[in-house]
């Protein structure tokens, strides 16, 4: 029987999966900020971060939609491609429930590996899913999720598979059991969502036999811990999935409110990135220099005119 396109054959040449594995193996907790578009990815890279996270919640919100499973694989792929192109850093992509069952999950993994993503994250909620820090989440069976994880790994070349469980809201024992079963099914990374106390966080690290991703989101169930505390507890990756988006949204709301009230930009200009700063982030002059070396007019007699 021949090999299908859905079965992984490589990393598409990006090397981002390998790099993320190296970062995980360093045994130092790595801060992974959320980047919801190309510009936020550039800014995060400029601040020195080594990996990025595309949150389904942030992507949904950037499209003026709630985090209720409304986004599609096309939406996620388009934005992930933009972020990878802009920053060229390992990107962990939140794919909610994987956009379907086992074959659909394989399609998701292949699509994202082809654009250079480093890791695909899938979760064990039923579709349509809800934000992980809300109540009344409904989970699929352990067997169904293990099938998805195994399918994702079969599709993966160098891309990693992160399995998220939302079971902790009902039972930490169940969440730990699920986490270990997902790891046994092939998950490279485990994400136990909505841990409600330091004791829960410590226990998960002690009892889950796999690299761990922690979610340091705001306004949720998990207590705020500094990166050094996560490292002391033995967690490999710590995501800040919607933090930058929330800050940017507040800044835009403040500006629109001021402009609407005052009818001018006024002192708000002090809060702005200058033209020079913006051009520097975008690499404007590098593009301009490149253009000057290739944009030449060739005249009919063969002479070049700059």
WOJOUR-V529507 format. One record per residue. N is the residue number from 1. SS is DSSP state (helix for helix, strand for strand, loop for the rest). PSI is psi in degrees with one decimal (NA if undefined). Layout:
# WOJOUR-V529507
N_SS_PSI + N_SS_PSI
This chain:
# WOJOUR-V529507
1_loop_134.5 + 2_loop_164.3 + 3_loop_134.8 + 4_loop_163.8 + 5_loop_-28.6 + 6_loop_-16.4 + 7_loop_127.2 + 8_loop_143.8 + 9_loop_-3.8 + 10_loop_-168.2 + 11_loop_11.0 + 12_loop_9.1 + 13_loop_0.4 + 14_loop_-33.7 + 15_loop_2.0 + 16_helix_-33.5 + 17_helix_-45.0 + 18_helix_-42.8 + 19_helix_-40.7 + 20_helix_-38.6 + 21_helix_-41.6 + 22_helix_-42.1 + 23_helix_-40.6 + 24_helix_-40.2 + 25_helix_-14.7 + 26_loop_-16.6 + 27_loop_21.2 + 28_loop_136.5 + 29_loop_125.8 + 30_strand_125.5 + 31_strand_125.8 + 32_strand_99.4 + 33_strand_154.4 + 34_strand_138.9 + 35_loop_119.3 + 36_loop_-5.0 + 37_loop_-179.8 + 38_helix_-40.9 + 39_helix_-44.7 + 40_helix_-34.1 + 41_helix_-43.2 + 42_helix_-43.3 + 43_helix_-40.7 + 44_helix_-42.8 + 45_helix_-41.2 + 46_helix_-27.3 + 47_loop_-1.8 + 48_loop_5.7 + 49_loop_148.8 + 50_loop_-8.6 + 51_strand_159.9 + 52_strand_162.1 + 53_strand_126.2 + 54_strand_108.3 + 55_loop_136.3 + 56_helix_-35.2 + 57_helix_-44.6 + 58_helix_-41.5 + 59_helix_-45.7 + 60_helix_-48.0 + 61_helix_-36.7 + 62_helix_-19.5 + 63_loop_11.2 + 64_loop_40.8 + 65_loop_149.6 + 66_loop_162.4 + 67_loop_75.2 + 68_loop_31.3 + 69_loop_26.5 + 70_loop_-18.6 + 71_loop_157.9 + 72_loop_169.1 + 73_helix_-36.8 + 74_helix_-42.9 + 75_helix_-48.0 + 76_helix_-45.0 + 77_helix_-42.5 + 78_helix_-46.2 + 79_helix_-38.9 + 80_helix_-41.7 + 81_helix_-42.5 + 82_helix_-43.9 + 83_helix_-44.4 + 84_helix_-42.8 + 85_helix_-41.2 + 86_helix_-43.3 + 87_helix_-23.2 + 88_loop_48.4 + 89_loop_157.7 + 90_strand_129.5 + 91_strand_124.8 + 92_strand_125.9 + 93_strand_120.4 + 94_strand_113.4 + 95_loop_23.9 + 96_loop_-122.2 + 97_loop_10.4 + 98_loop_1.8 + 99_loop_36.7 + 100_loop_-157.0 + 101_loop_-162.1 + 102_helix_-51.1 + 103_helix_-36.6 + 104_helix_-38.9 + 105_helix_-41.0 + 106_helix_-41.8 + 107_helix_-43.4 + 108_helix_-47.5 + 109_helix_-47.1 + 110_helix_-43.0 + 111_helix_-41.8 + 112_helix_-32.5 + 113_helix_-37.5 + 114_helix_-25.8 + 115_loop_1.2 + 116_loop_12.5 + 117_loop_152.7 + 118_loop_-26.2 + 119_strand_137.9 + 120_strand_129.8 + 121_strand_127.6 + 122_strand_153.6 + 123_strand_166.4 + 124_loop_22.6 + 125_strand_157.0 + 126_loop_154.2 + 127_loop_136.8 + 128_loop_140.9 + 129_loop_172.9 + 130_loop_164.9 + 131_loop_136.8 + 132_loop_-15.9 + 133_loop_12.8 + 134_loop_171.6 + 135_loop_172.0 + 136_loop_38.4 + 137_loop_143.3 + 138_loop_129.8 + 139_strand_150.5 + 140_loop_169.0 + 141_loop_157.5 + 142_helix_-42.0 + 143_helix_-42.7 + 144_helix_-43.1 + 145_helix_-39.5 + 146_helix_-36.8 + 147_helix_-41.0 + 148_helix_-44.1 + 149_helix_-46.4 + 150_helix_-39.2 + 151_helix_-42.0 + 152_helix_-43.0 + 153_helix_-35.8 + 154_helix_-33.0 + 155_helix_-24.2 + 156_loop_139.1 + 157_loop_-90.9 + 158_loop_-9.8 + 159_loop_142.4 + 160_strand_158.2 + 161_strand_121.8 + 162_strand_124.8 + 163_strand_124.3 + 164_strand_136.8 + 165_strand_137.5 + 166_loop_19.6 + 167_helix_-16.8 + 168_helix_-26.9 + 169_helix_-29.6 + 170_loop_-39.0 + 171_loop_116.5 + 172_helix_-36.5 + 173_helix_-44.8 + 174_helix_-40.9 + 175_helix_-43.2 + 176_helix_-43.1 + 177_helix_-45.1 + 178_helix_-44.3 + 179_helix_-45.5 + 180_helix_-34.3 + 181_helix_-36.7 + 182_helix_-38.2 + 183_helix_-41.9 + 184_helix_-29.6 + 185_loop_-9.9 + 186_loop_-2.4 + 187_loop_134.2 + 188_loop_-22.7 + 189_strand_140.3 + 190_strand_139.1 + 191_strand_106.5 + 192_strand_109.1 + 193_loop_148.9 + 194_loop_47.5 + 195_loop_129.1 + 196_loop_-5.8 + 197_loop_162.1 + 198_helix_-35.1 + 199_helix_-41.9 + 200_helix_-42.3 + 201_helix_-45.4 + 202_helix_-43.9 + 203_helix_-40.3 + 204_helix_-44.0 + 205_helix_-39.0 + 206_helix_-32.4 + 207_helix_-14.8 + 208_loop_124.3 + 209_loop_65.1 + 210_loop_160.3 + 211_loop_144.7 + 212_strand_141.6 + 213_strand_130.7 + 214_strand_148.3 + 215_strand_108.2 + 216_loop_57.5 + 217_loop_158.5 + 218_loop_156.3 + 219_loop_27.8 + 220_loop_-156.5 + 221_loop_-24.1 + 222_loop_130.7 + 223_loop_149.3 + 224_loop_126.5 + 225_loop_142.6 + 226_loop_157.8 + 227_helix_-38.5 + 228_helix_-32.8 + 229_helix_-42.1 + 230_helix_-40.8 + 231_helix_-42.1 + 232_helix_-29.1 + 233_helix_-8.9 + 234_loop_16.7 + 235_loop_142.7 + 236_loop_-43.5 + 237_strand_141.4 + 238_strand_117.0 + 239_strand_148.4 + 240_strand_74.7 + 241_loop_-36.2 + 242_loop_4.9 + 243_helix_-53.3 + 244_helix_-37.8 + 245_helix_-41.0 + 246_helix_-42.6 + 247_helix_-45.9 + 248_helix_-40.3 + 249_helix_-40.8 + 250_helix_-42.9 + 251_helix_-42.3 + 252_helix_-41.0 + 253_helix_-41.5 + 254_helix_-42.2 + 255_helix_-47.5 + 256_helix_-39.2 + 257_helix_-43.4 + 258_helix_-46.8 + 259_helix_-40.8 + 260_helix_-35.2 + 261_helix_-44.3 + 262_helix_-21.1 + 263_loop_20.8 + 264_loop_164.3 + 265_loop_-42.5 + 266_helix_-136.9 + 267_helix_-10.8 + 268_helix_-16.3 + 269_helix_-26.1 + 270_helix_-20.5 + 271_helix_-6.4 + 272_loop_151.6 + 273_loop_131.3 + 274_loop_167.8 + 275_helix_-44.0 + 276_helix_-41.4 + 277_helix_-43.0 + 278_helix_-45.2 + 279_helix_-37.6 + 280_helix_-43.7 + 281_helix_-42.9 + 282_helix_-12.3 + 283_loop_34.6 + 284_helix_-47.9 + 285_helix_-25.1 + 286_helix_-42.6 + 287_helix_-40.8 + 288_helix_-41.4 + 289_helix_-40.9 + 290_helix_-43.0 + 291_helix_-37.2 + 292_helix_-21.7 + 293_helix_-16.6 + 294_helix_-19.2 + 295_loop_80.3 + 296_loop_140.8 + 297_strand_127.9 + 298_strand_119.3 + 299_loop_162.4 + 300_loop_-29.5 + 301_loop_4.9 + 302_loop_-12.0 + 303_loop_146.1 + 304_strand_140.9 + 305_strand_125.2 + 306_loop_NA
